[in-house]
């Protein structure tokens, strides 16, 4: 590629070539099929065309996915609907590329190379397509994103209106007796031992004393959250009453007997700790809304003729 971004110019060249062929064949009265040319126009966006081959190329992955999932008339219905969705996306993309050209916004090869040094090229994209993605992103930042602002009052209102979103999860101070088991025979033996220990437990007996009576040790796990535990233990923790011993729990590590020593209940994070996260969320939401409004305005001002 050259320093200037070529996706748009390459597309313009294909469009120009196709229109030239169409004009010549119409003027000379020669059918397109005489040239072995079977493509056709499915949409006109201002002075540019989107051809059937453009659409088929864009929908190729969805075609394979739908073909594997549906048959007969249902496949035809699903594929037709997907074609229309993809055609609408192509129209929106073409409008934005035209707007980028009108505003003098471009992406250089140096910018593409610098981005690819930080982010590998996606396997489903060519470098040209990746460059186009960068161009659309730059257009969004220039035309939409820079005009989106979130005020401090909005952040606080959102924080106060959503008290259950930004909360610290409960924390549990745990200790356990673990009977390791590496195979089925060992697991059966250790589960039997764990059931014996569980049956012998009474609230008045410290867990350490109970473990010593059965030649076991107690392992303190400290403060943990549910996400820190494997599913069987996490499920038990939610149901276990502090100070009581759990029934034997099997995991890949072996057989566990758990006890909750203390609980820190869920509580909201301080506003200052989640302010940045809230700002990012609101900026994203407002940016998406502003983008839809901007794109709608582009469509209303454009000449769009769909022939599909």
N, C-alpha and C positions, 0 to 999 in steps of 0.2 A: 504493500500500500504506500501511497504518497503521504506527505504531511497532512493533507486534507482528508476528511473522512469520506470513504468511497461508497459506502452502502447506498446512500441516497442517490449518488450519481450513477451507480451501476443499475439501480432500479429504474432511474430515469432513462438510461440507455435502452434497457429492455422494453420499457413502455414505448419509447420513441420508435424503436424498430418495429414493434407490433403494430402501432398506429400507421407507420409508413406502409407496411404491407397491406393493412386494411384499406387505406386510402387508395393505393395503387390498384388493388384488385377491384374495388368498387368503380374506379374511374375507367379501368380497362374492361370491366365486365367479365372478369375472370374469377371463377369460384376459388375460394381459399383452398379447397381440397385439391386443386390442380397442382399446388405447390407441396402437397403432402402435409399441409398445415391444418391441424385439427383443433387448435386452441380457439377459445372465444372469450369475449368480454363478459365478466359477471358483475362488474360494478365500475362506475366512473366516479372519481373523486376529484372535483374541480376539473383540471385538464389532464388528469392521469387515469389510467385504467388499471383494474385488477383483473387478471385473467384466470381462466379455469385452472391452468397449470399452477399459478400462484396459490390458489386455494387448495388444490390437491397436495401441493408440497407442504403447506402449513398444517393440513389436517392428517398427514400420513400416519403419525403415531397414534392418533385417536382412532383412525380407521382400523389399525391392527388390533387395538385394544377392544373395540366394539365387535370386530369380526370374531374374536375369540370368545366373546360373551353372549352374543345374540345370533339368531338365525332368521332367515326368511323376512317376512314383513316387519317384524319387530326390529331387526337389524336395519332395514331400510328406513324405518321411522326414526330410530335413534341416530343413524348416520346423517340423515337429512337435517335433523335438528342441530347436530354438532357442526355440520357444514355452515349453517346459518350463523351459529354463534361465532365460529372462527372467521367467517366473512365479516361480521360486524367488528371483530377485533382487528382485522386487517385494515378496514376502513378507518378505524380510530387511529391505528398506527400510521397510516398514510397521511392523515390529517396532521398528526403531530410532527411527522418528518417535514411536511410542507411548511408548517409553522416555524420549525427550527431553521429551515432555509430562509424564510422571510425575515426572521429576527437575526440572521447572521450567526447562529449558534452552530458550532461544529465540534468534532472530536478529532484530535490529531493522532497520528500513529504513535508519537511519543507518549501521549496519555494512555493509549491502549496498552503499549508495552509496559508502562509503569504500573498499571493496574494488574496486568497479568503476572508481574513479578511478585505481587502480593497475594493474588488470588488465581489459582490454576484455572485454565479454560475449561468450562463445563463440557462434559463428554458429548452432550447433545447440541452443542453450538459450534459454528465455525467462528473464526476470528472476525469475519465481517459481521456476522450476526451479533457477536459480543460487542463490537464497536457500536452497532446500532442501539443495543441496550444501553450503553454508556451515554449515547447521544440523547436518548429519551429521558434518561435519568437527569442529565444536565439541563434539559429543557424543563423538566418538572421543577428542579431546584430554582431555576431562573424565573419561571412564569407563575409558579404556585407556591412552593415551599417557603420562599423568602417573605411572602406576604402573610404567612400564618403565624399568629402570635398567641401565646397563652399567658394571661396575666396572673399575678400572685393570688388574687382573690378567687380565680377559677380553680386554682390548685387546692386551696383550703376548702372551698365549697365541695369539691369532689371528694376530698379526704373525709370530710365530716358526713357527707351523704352516703358513703360506702364504708361503714365501720368494720364490716366483716371481710373486706378484701385484703387489707394490709394489716394482718395480725401475725404475731409470732405463734407457731404451733405449740401445743403442750409439750413440756419436757418431763422426762421421768428419770429419777435416779434409781438404777436397777442393780441388783446383784443376782447371781445365779449359781446353781450347781450344774456343771456340764459333765455328762458322761459320754466321752468320745466313742464313736462307732464308725468303722470303715467299711463294713460289709453287713449283709443281712443277718448273719448269725450273731455278730457282735451287737447289732442294733437290737435284736430280740433280747439278748442277755441284759443289755444296759437298760432297756425299757422296763424289764422285770425289776431290776434294782431300783429304778426311778419310782416305780409304782409302790415299792416297799417303803422307800423314803417318804413319799407323799402320804402314804397311809399312816406313817408314824408321826407326822408333824402335828403339833398342837400350838396354838397361838402363844402360849406361855414359854415355849422353847425357842431360844435364839437359833437362827438358821445355822450359825457356825457350829453350835453344839450338836445339832441334828446331823450336820454333814460329818463331823468328827466321829459320831457314833457308827457311821456307815463307811468309814475310811474314805471320805470325800472331802473336798475343799470348796469354799465359797469364793467365787470370783466377782469382785466389784466391777461393774460396767460403767459407773459414773452417770453423768447426765446425758441422755440420748433423746432423739425425736423418733417418731414412727418411721420416717424415711431412712433412718440409720440402721434399721433392723430388717432382717429377712421377713417375708410375708407371714409365716406362721407365728413368729414372735411379735410382730407388729399388731397382728389381729388379737393376740392374747393380751397385750399391754392395754389395749383400749377397753377390754372387759374386766381386767383384774383390779380388785380392790386393794389399795395400798396396805401393806402389812400382812397380806395373805399370800400363801404359796400357790403357785399355779400347778395344774395337773401336768404330767409329763408331756413335753412338746418335742416332736421329731423334726429335725432339719438334716441337711447333708452333713453337718458337723457331728451330729449325734443326738442325744436326748437331753433336753434342758428342763430345769425346774427354776422358774423365775419368781422374784419377789420385788415389788415396788417399795422403795424406802421413802420416797417423797415425790411430790408432783408440783410442777410450776404450770398453772393453768394458762390457757391461751390469753394473750393480751395484745392490744394494738401496738404497732411500731410507732415511735415518735414521728411526728410529721416531717421533721428535718431529715430523718433517715430514709424516708420513702419519697421525698419531694422530687428527686430526679426521675424516679421511675414513673410517678404520676405525670410529670411534665412530658416525658417521652410518649406515654400512652395518649394523652390529650392532643399532643402535636400530631401523632399518627392519625387519630380519629378526625381531627379538624382538617388535616392535610388531605385525607381521602375524600372528605366532603367537598373541599375546595377544588380538588382535582375533577370530581364528577361535574361540578358546576362549570368549571372552565372548559371541559371537554364538550359538554352540552352546548355551550356557547359557540365553540368551534364548529360543531355540526350544524347549528342553526344558520351560521353565516356561510357555510359551504354549499356547493352544488354537489349533491350525491344522487346518483342514479343507479339503483340496484336492478340487475337484469338476471337474477338467479332464481 
